[in-house]
């Protein structure tokens, strides 16, 4: 015979679980708790349509950030394009002037006339920067410039009527000046050479990238 209040009897205090919590007296109570837990869990679940929309929005945001970062990187590392001077086809712009280096040859007088037909004059300059530029672009050929004199006793004069000033000097005993690898030299005006024309840059918008005039840093 079992004693009253023994563990096997249905009376007395309820049994304790392994964690110290009181166990359910009724199996139906356990089912109710499980149903409540599942219902609470379902309340926080995202609907399939909302989940897809969230994923799409996140993907779009990542794509936008990637495109923006790529555009910034391209702009940051793109080499600077020098400003274009407004010069005609096959002319070179530098320091507010347009320069034309001929491929044909002629004497000093015919070279001057050829430049005049182009609305220009044989090259006139007054700075060492301009001289260095022309020396750099003339190649190996000698080029007539707009500098001449009446005889060896007369001063050198530019095509615009101004006088040659230091630091420039002209080698040789000729009456017409030209550019060679040593700088300014002179010879008889009847000798045939290439020539350099100059004129101010043109007014108007800068040329398109499709144009073939060359742009050089000022």
C-alpha positions in Angstrom: 0.0 0.0 0.0 1.3 3.5 -1.0 1.4 6.2 1.5 -0.5 9.4 1.0 1.5 12.1 -0.6 3.9 9.7 -2.1 5.4 10.5 -5.6 3.2 8.0 -7.3 -0.1 9.4 -6.1 -2.1 11.9 -8.0 -2.4 14.2 -5.0 0.0 16.6 -3.5 2.4 19.1 -5.1 3.0 18.9 -8.9 6.3 17.4 -10.1 9.2 19.8 -10.9 11.0 19.7 -14.2 14.7 19.4 -14.6 15.1 23.1 -14.8 13.1 23.6 -11.7 10.0 24.9 -13.5 6.7 23.5 -12.5 5.4 20.9 -15.0 2.0 21.2 -16.5 -0.7 19.5 -14.6 -2.8 19.0 -17.7 -1.5 17.9 -21.2 -4.1 20.3 -22.7 -2.3 23.2 -21.0 1.0 22.2 -22.8 -0.8 22.2 -26.2 -2.3 25.6 -25.5 1.2 27.0 -24.8 2.7 25.5 -27.9 -0.1 26.9 -30.0 0.4 30.4 -28.5 4.2 30.2 -29.1 3.7 29.2 -32.8 1.1 32.0 -33.2 3.5 34.5 -31.7 6.3 33.4 -34.0 4.1 33.6 -37.1 3.3 37.3 -36.2 7.0 38.2 -36.8 7.4 36.3 -40.1 7.7 38.5 -43.3 5.3 37.7 -46.0 6.9 36.3 -49.2 5.9 39.4 -51.3 7.3 41.8 -48.8 10.5 39.8 -48.6 11.0 39.9 -52.4 10.3 43.6 -52.5 12.9 44.2 -49.7 15.5 42.1 -51.6 14.9 44.0 -54.8 15.2 47.4 -53.1 18.4 46.3 -51.4 19.8 45.1 -54.8 18.9 48.4 -56.4 20.6 50.4 -53.6 23.8 48.4 -53.9 23.8 48.9 -57.7 23.3 52.6 -57.4 26.2 52.8 -54.9 28.4 50.7 -57.2 27.7 52.9 -60.2 28.3 56.1 -58.2 31.6 54.8 -56.8 32.7 53.7 -60.3 31.9 57.1 -61.8 33.7 58.9 -59.0 36.8 56.7 -59.5 36.8 57.3 -63.3 36.5 61.0 -62.8 39.2 61.1 -60.1 41.8 59.2 -62.1 41.0 60.6 -65.6 44.0 62.6 -66.9 43.3 66.3 -67.3 42.6 67.4 -70.9 44.5 70.6 -71.8 42.4 73.5 -72.8 41.8 73.7 -76.6 42.7 76.9 -78.4 40.4 78.0 -81.2 42.5 77.4 -84.2 41.8 76.3 -87.8 42.3 72.8 -89.1 45.9 71.5 -88.9 47.0 74.5 -86.8 48.5 74.3 -83.3 47.2 76.5 -80.5 49.7 77.9 -77.9 49.5 80.9 -75.5 46.7 82.6 -77.4 48.2 82.1 -80.9 47.7 79.7 -83.7 50.7 78.2 -85.4 51.0 76.6 -88.8 54.1 74.6 -89.7 54.3 74.1 -93.5 55.1 70.9 -95.3 56.0 72.8 -98.5 59.1 74.9 -99.1 59.6 78.3 -100.5 61.8 81.4 -100.3 61.3 84.0 -97.6 59.0 86.2 -99.8 56.8 83.4 -101.1 56.6 82.0 -97.5 55.4 85.4 -96.3 52.8 85.5 -99.1 51.6 82.0 -98.3 51.0 83.0 -94.7 49.2 86.1 -95.8 46.8 84.0 -97.9 45.9 82.1 -94.7 45.2 85.4 -92.8 48.4 85.1 -90.9 52.0 86.3 -91.0 55.4 84.6 -90.8 55.9 83.8 -87.2 56.4 86.7 -84.8 57.2 86.1 -81.2 58.7 88.0 -78.2 59.2 85.3 -75.5 61.5 82.4 -75.0 58.5 80.2 -74.3 57.2 80.8 -77.8 60.7 80.1 -79.2 61.0 76.9 -77.3 57.5 75.8 -78.4 58.4 76.3 -82.1 61.8 74.6 -81.7 59.9 71.7 -80.2 57.4 71.4 -83.0 59.3 72.3 -86.1 61.0 68.9 -86.3 64.3 68.5 -88.1 63.5 71.0 -90.9 64.5 74.7 -91.0 61.6 77.1 -91.0 61.4 80.8 -92.1 60.1 83.2 -89.6 58.9 86.8 -89.9 62.2 88.5 -89.1 64.3 90.4 -91.7 66.6 93.4 -92.3 67.5 95.6 -95.2 71.2 95.1 -94.9 73.8 94.0 -92.3 74.0 97.6 -90.9 70.2 97.8 -90.2 68.4 96.3 -87.2 66.3 93.2 -87.4 62.6 93.9 -87.7 59.6 91.6 -87.2 56.8 91.3 -89.8 54.6 93.5 -87.6 57.1 96.4 -87.7 58.6 95.8 -84.2 62.3 95.5 -83.6 64.1 92.4 -82.4 64.8 92.8 -78.7 67.0 90.8 -76.2 67.5 88.1 -75.3 67.2 87.0 -78.9 70.1 87.1 -81.3 70.5 86.0 -84.9 73.5 84.1 -86.2 74.9 84.6 -89.7 75.1 87.6 -92.0 72.0 87.1 -94.1 69.0 89.3 -94.4 66.2 86.8 -93.6 65.9 84.8 -90.4 64.9 81.2 -89.9 64.7 78.6 -87.2 67.2 75.7 -87.0 68.3 73.4 -84.2 70.5 76.1 -82.8 67.8 78.8 -82.6 67.7 81.9 -84.8 70.0 82.0 -87.9 70.0 84.0 -91.1 70.8 83.5 -94.8 70.0 84.8 -98.2 66.2 85.3 -98.6 66.1 83.3 -101.8 66.9 80.0 -100.1 63.9 77.6 -100.0 62.8 76.3 -96.6 59.6 75.4 -94.7 57.9 78.2 -92.9 55.9 79.0 -89.8 52.8 81.2 -89.8 51.1 82.7 -86.7 47.9 84.5 -86.0 45.7 85.2 -83.0 43.3 82.4 -81.9 39.9 82.6 -83.4 36.8 83.9 -81.5 33.9 81.5 -80.8 33.4 78.2 -79.0 36.2 75.8 -78.5 36.5 73.1 -81.2 35.0 69.7 -80.8 37.1 66.6 -80.2 36.5 65.6 -83.8 38.5 68.5 -85.1 42.1 67.8 -85.9 43.7 71.0 -84.6 46.2 70.3 -81.8 45.9 71.7 -78.3 49.0 72.5 -76.2 49.2 73.5 -72.6 49.5 77.3 -72.2 
